[in-house]
């Protein structure tokens, strides 16, 4: 009598994880999320509670919808609260997301990846785990990898959550503030090349700082790519 093959627990967890990721990406394409509806809801609550409502909605909605809503949330927050306060709102929400997605990846994906890729993954895993805090800081600070995918990626490695969280807590605010600052200028400004160029010409310090930030991110992207290739 032949024995029916069974799927081990690690494989089952990983398959559930992949199905969830695919489902979230699919839902992101077809489930509309209105910026006007979010703005109306935030304006209906007392100012002191707006941040709490924003963070709860940000974490809850963006857990299921990966593409689109984050932009809506960040644009709306910048419009309502300005760059500084909206940075705090988004920062808290993203740090909560970090814990959620890191643990989701660690518990449902790491074991399977280790078993399937074995030697090849072990080299990458060791390289990432032993990398300096500075590299993790740079990855989190600059827009090289989307935050969600960085959280999932590090969850698959041997990097400890506490280490990743502490470094991210220091690096992430700068990254978020850069985006929130430019969003606070208004979509009519940042989407109009002439208006945006006029603003930067009138504020050369901001123009230099923004250029330096994105240029550093671009250089770091190529350096990181070569480092992983040589691992």
N, C-alpha and C positions, 0 to 999 in steps of 0.2 A: 504493500500500500504506500503510494507516494505521499510525501508530506507537503502540504500546501505552504508555499513561502509566506513568511510573515514580515510585516514592516516594523522595524524597531521603533522605539519611542523617539529617538533623535530624528529619524527620517519623517515620522509623523508630524513632529513639531515644525520641522523645516517646511514641509509641504503646506501646512496651515499658514505659516509665515509668508510663503510665496503667494498663496491664494489671497491673503489679506492685502499684500502689497499691490497685486494686480487689481484687486477689487477697488482699493482706494484710488489708484490711478484712473481706473475706468469711470468711477463715480465723479472724479474731478472734471471729466470732460463733458458730462451731461447734466450735472446738477447745478443749476444757476445759483449764484449767491450775490444778492444785490447790495451794492454799496449804499444806496439810498435807504434800504431797510435797516442796515446796520447803523447808519448815522441817526436815523429816526429813533431807534431803540436806545442808543446811548444818550441822546438828547432828552429822552423821556424820564431818565432816572436822575436823582440828585447828583451834582458834580462830584461829591465825595464818594459816591458809589460807582461812578462811571468806569473808573479804573478796574474795580473788582468785576463788574459785568463784562468789560472788554476782555480781561484775562481769562475768565471762565469760558466765554464764547470762543476766543482764539484757540485755547487748548482743546475744547470740545469739538469744534467744527474742523479744525485743521488736523485733528487725529484721523478723521475719516476722509477728508477731501484734501489732497496733497497739492494740487495745481490750481492756482487762481485765488482762493480765499485769502491766502496770506498777503497777497498784494492788496486785496480789498481792505483787509484789516489795517494794514500799515498806512495806506493812503488815508483812510478814514481817521485813524488816530492822529496822524500828522495834521490833518485839517482841523480837527476838533481841539486837540491839546497842544499843538506845536511840537517842535523837534525834541525838546528836553523831556517833557512829561511823557510824550508818546514813546520815547526811547525807554523809559522806565517800564511802561506797560508792556511793550514788546519784549524787553529783556526778561522780565519775570516769567512771561508766558513761554518764551523760548527755553529758559532754564528748566521749567517744568516738563516741556516737551523732550528736552535732553534726557532727563531721567527715565521718562516713559519709553522712548524709542531705543535708548541704549540697553535697557533691561529687556525689552522685547526682542531685540536682536541677539543679545547675549544668551537668553534662555531658550530661544526657539531656533536660532541659526548657527551658533558657534560650534556646537557638538557635531552637527552634520557636516559642516564645512571641514572641520578637522579630520573627520573620518574619511571623507571622500577625496580630498586633495592631498592629504598626508604630507609627504616630504616637501612638495612645492609650496603648500600653504604654510608649513612650519617655518620656512625661510622668511616668507613675508611677515608672518605673525611675529617672529622673533625680532625682525628689523623694526616693525612698528612699535612693539612693546618696549624695546630698548632705546627707541628714539628719544632725543632730548625733549625736555619740557618746552624748549624754545620752538621746536618744530610744531608741536601741537598748538602752541600759542599762535604761531603764524597762520596755521591752517584755519583756526577759529577766528582770527582777527580779520583776515582778508577774504574777499569773495572768490575763493578758489573753488570750493566745494559747497553746495547748498548745505545749510546747517542740518537739515533732517538726514541727508545722506551721510554726512560726517558722523552723526550720532549712531546711525545704523552700522556704518563701517567700523568705527572704533569698538562697537559692541561685539563685533565678530572677532576681535583680536583679544590679546591677553592684557590690554591696558586696563588698569583698575578704574572703576567708576569714580571713586573719590578723587583720584589724580586728574582724570579727565574733567570732572566737574569743577574742581578748583581752578585749573588753568583756563577753562572756558569762562568761568565767572569773571575772570580778570580781562580776558581778551574780547569777549563778545560785545560788551557795551560800545566799544569804539566802532566796530563794524556796523552795529545797528544804528548808531547815531549818524554816521555818514549818510546812510540811506534815508533816515527820517528827516534829516536836515534838508536834503534836496527835495524830498516829497513835500515838505512844508512850504516850499516855494510855489506850489500849485501845479497841477497837471498842465494847465494852459501855458505855463512857463517852461517846464522841463521837456514838454513834447514839441515845442516850437523852437527850432534851431536858432532863429533870429533873436527871439526873446531870451533864450538861455545864454546865447553868446553875449548879448548886451549885459545881462546880469553878471556874467563872469568878468567881462571887461571892466565893469564898475566895481568889482570886488576881486582884485588880483590875488589877494591872500587866499581867498577861498578857492580860486581857480588853481593856484599852485598846490594847495593842500589836496584838492581832489585829484589833480593829475598825479601827484606823488603817491597817493594811496592806490589808485588803480594801476599805475605803472609798477609799483612794488608787487601788487597782486599778480600781475601778468608774469613778471620775472619769476616769482615764487612758484607759479604754476608749472613753468618749464623746468625749474630746478627740481621740484618735487617729482615730476614725471620722469626725469632722468635718474633720480635717486631710486625710484621704485623699479625702473627698468634694469638697473645694475644690481638689484638685490639678488 
